[in-house]
Amino acid sequence: MGMEAFTDGIILVDFEFHPVSGREGNLPTPVCMVVREWPSGHTQRFWQDELQQMGTAPLPVGERALWVAYYASAEMDCFLALGWPLPANLLDLFVEFRCQTNGLHLAHGNGLLGALVYFGLPTIGGEQKDAMRDLVLRGGPWTLDERLAIVDYCESDVVALAALLLAMQDRIDWPRALLRGRYMQAVSRIQRNGVPLDMEPLAALQTQWSAIQDQLIADIDQDYGVFEGRTFKSSRWEAYLMAHDIPWPRLESGRLDMSDDTFREMARTHLEVSPLRELRSALSEMRLTNLQVGDDGRNRCLLSPFRSRTGRNQPSNARFIFGPSVWLRGLIRPEPGWGLAYVDWSQQEFGIAAALSGDSAMMAAYRSGDPYLAFAIQAGAVPKTANKISHSFEREQFKACVLAVQYGMGEASLAARINQPVARARQLLALHRQTYRQFWKWSDAAVDEAVLGGRLWAGFGWQIHTRDELNDRSLRNFPMQANGAEMLRIASILLTEAGIRVCAPVHDALLIEAPLDELDRAIDTTKSLMQEASRIVLDGFELGSDVKEVRYPDRYMDKRGVVMWDKVMNLIGKPTLACPEAARRTSLRPATAPVHSL
Amino acid sequence: MQSTTPTQQATATALPDLKSLRLPANYGATLGVKKLLTQVPVGRPKKPQFFRAHAADQMTFPAMLLEQKESRENYLVTPDVAQEISELVRPVQLYAAIDRQNNVFLIPVPLPGEDGTRNPWHESLAQAVEHAKRKWLRITANMNVGGYDVFEAEGPLPEPEWPAHDIDALIEVAFRGRIITDLDHPTVQTLLGRI
């Protein structure tokens, strides 16, 4: 398959657009569009009033036509905004450039200009591009000269796109590239839906966060005495640790390791650390002013597909509701008459590792429904009749071991995590190697491939160049992460094309919504298509899924965030906060509506 | 608020046969990487080490060993040299063995003397190795009884995965640089007090 298959034409397209009312989080308003037929160069330019009159794109969008764009989800956003059918075939040169160069150092990045420079093609200046983008984002009305400049700028991108396609055409991995293009259409649909938020508590948090922070610090720090104003003082923390005889990890420099990961790990074994860890996390990650919320109360932001090295989406932590502290997910709430469902693959990484390595013992463990207990049984550590209740202690240790292998943890880290001697951690890791020999053989081969062959790949062509990547942990983890990303992409395609309203992809899960009377059916369809996606990626091996549903008026909540959510909501209702208006907002308290822990 | 999000349109085109696009995760398949056998220790299994002995007769090797206890080194002595220094060498049968981490090693089991008897320690070790051809074992010296206590693994442990090397290859690695083929060997000269 190649470009000759597209007998109805190859169309290069670019839109200029800005969010409605200039507010990030709102849907886009197309300003202009330029299409250029390839290779003839025949070009058509359309201003927004013309676009609004058109019921479909001005050139064929059927099976025998190919549309080409750079970062195509933006163009698809405009298609959807205009109510146009999406093209059957979409090639995104941004995605293909990312795929071809992932893992390489790109001095000029992977934007359109960076790609042009990479292939030695002429470009317009970055400053000129920024100026034109600002002009578009400013919104209308524009003078005639400005309109002309905007359309000229739009056309210059399409001309650049033509040059780029010429440079890249022999490197395109058809038809996997079209599959990736199809995912960009799914992304566009998902971005358009967005995540419904409860605006009342969001507004209260945004206006009162400063006072809430002070109150949270006052409440929690009275047991620690480590804050000075809003500053966490490491010297005071060191004194606290000594006074309470808590051994704390240190950096090579000898200073205390103050990373959130360390706080999280230590909080598992020293429960008294937990409230402080939550507070630190809440204070550092709380950037609600950047959360992109449209006028309709829906969180919409770029999902940044293919941005991470593993090919996973990498939306901005500050703009995406699933980015900040987990307690803030309590803001997610279905609209009246609607429900949400969070559907994730069960133990996705374990399942992927089992299937791709072909380790029959590991596959059997996954199919048992409880791979952690199955591992303990297979290793001979517990009797075959063991269950979650009778051997919960052992199961937790074997679970920690499985996760440690997935994260590339060493014996010392695992020991700390399970609060056991290093010898026990060493034993568990050895049992994993002994029980799942085929997996380890395959994992070793992946490292060999990366080091000697210079690249690793996932099932549908996403790849990473590994000449400069000699981190054993990253290399071993890549196949699981990258194939997990492939699975999510295929599921997103299947779901959105089946008409399911996907609100957000979240690592190994999809958040969907439906009217309450359709929610059960939507969940069944979602589960079924996610299973199909797993079979497609894993050559017939099927991953199960877990579902947590939320029906209005309930709100979504991550179980890890319940305590902090309740604490903050209670503060909002208190007169001790500086803002007197907050005291009157008693309706914000969460208590009456049941919380669904996800 | 919901009204701003239009009903989604499903594209009319069919998905291609996605499974046919799948690339196999057969990493290393064309690179031909294999693990090299670089070390084969010679000695009894350590106290906590569960091990198996190879069941095939061709995976054993009769040898004359010169043991240097101070340096914990074993030398393989050729028969003609062994005849000349018979008081320094010991006839043994070397057994290919493997532990749970797939480490291969050789267990030297002293052969019976001319009268056909062995001391209790050697007899005990020979019995343990014979048992280890079928079961995962670990052995511990028991000074009171003058032999080894044998512990058999109770769990359903998988069979060992033996490397594709014959006994000659194991011997070659195990005694690389430590084969005595003439009496001028420095170790022999030292033991005979000639230097």
Chai-1 contact restraints between the chains, C-beta under 6 A:
chainA,res_idxA,chainB,res_idxB,connection_type,confidence,min_distance_angstrom,max_distance_angstrom,comment,restraint_id
A,E63,B,T13,contact,1.0,0.0,6.0,A-B,restraint_1
A,L86,B,T11,contact,1.0,0.0,6.0,A-B,restraint_2
A,A88,B,T13,contact,1.0,0.0,6.0,A-B,restraint_3
A,R176,B,L21,contact,1.0,0.0,6.0,A-B,restraint_4
A,R189,B,Q8,contact,1.0,0.0,6.0,A-B,restraint_5
A,N193,B,T5,contact,1.0,0.0,6.0,A-B,restraint_6
A,D296,B,M1,contact,1.0,0.0,6.0,A-B,restraint_7
A,D296,B,T4,contact,1.0,0.0,6.0,A-B,restraint_8
A,G297,B,M1,contact,1.0,0.0,6.0,A-B,restraint_9
A,E335,B,M1,contact,1.0,0.0,6.0,A-B,restraint_10
A,E335,B,Q2,contact,1.0,0.0,6.0,A-B,restraint_11
A,L356,B,A25,contact,1.0,0.0,6.0,A-B,restraint_12
A,G380,B,G155,contact,1.0,0.0,6.0,A-B,restraint_13
A,Q434,B,R100,contact,1.0,0.0,6.0,A-B,restraint_14
A,A445,B,Y27,contact,1.0,0.0,6.0,A-B,restraint_15
A,A445,B,G28,contact,1.0,0.0,6.0,A-B,restraint_16
A,A446,B,Y27,contact,1.0,0.0,6.0,A-B,restraint_17
A,D448,B,G28,contact,1.0,0.0,6.0,A-B,restraint_18
A,D448,B,V33,contact,1.0,0.0,6.0,A-B,restraint_19
A,E449,B,Y27,contact,1.0,0.0,6.0,A-B,restraint_20
A,E449,B,G28,contact,1.0,0.0,6.0,A-B,restraint_21
A,L452,B,L31,contact,1.0,0.0,6.0,A-B,restraint_22
A,G453,B,L31,contact,1.0,0.0,6.0,A-B,restraint_23
A,W457,B,L23,contact,1.0,0.0,6.0,A-B,restraint_24
A,G459,B,R22,contact,1.0,0.0,6.0,A-B,restraint_25
A,G459,B,L23,contact,1.0,0.0,6.0,A-B,restraint_26
A,F460,B,L21,contact,1.0,0.0,6.0,A-B,restraint_27
A,P479,B,A25,contact,1.0,0.0,6.0,A-B,restraint_28
A,E497,B,A10,contact,1.0,0.0,6.0,A-B,restraint_29
A,E497,B,T11,contact,1.0,0.0,6.0,A-B,restraint_30
A,G499,B,Q8,contact,1.0,0.0,6.0,A-B,restraint_31
A,G499,B,A10,contact,1.0,0.0,6.0,A-B,restraint_32
A,I536,B,L18,contact,1.0,0.0,6.0,A-B,restraint_33
A,I536,B,K19,contact,1.0,0.0,6.0,A-B,restraint_34
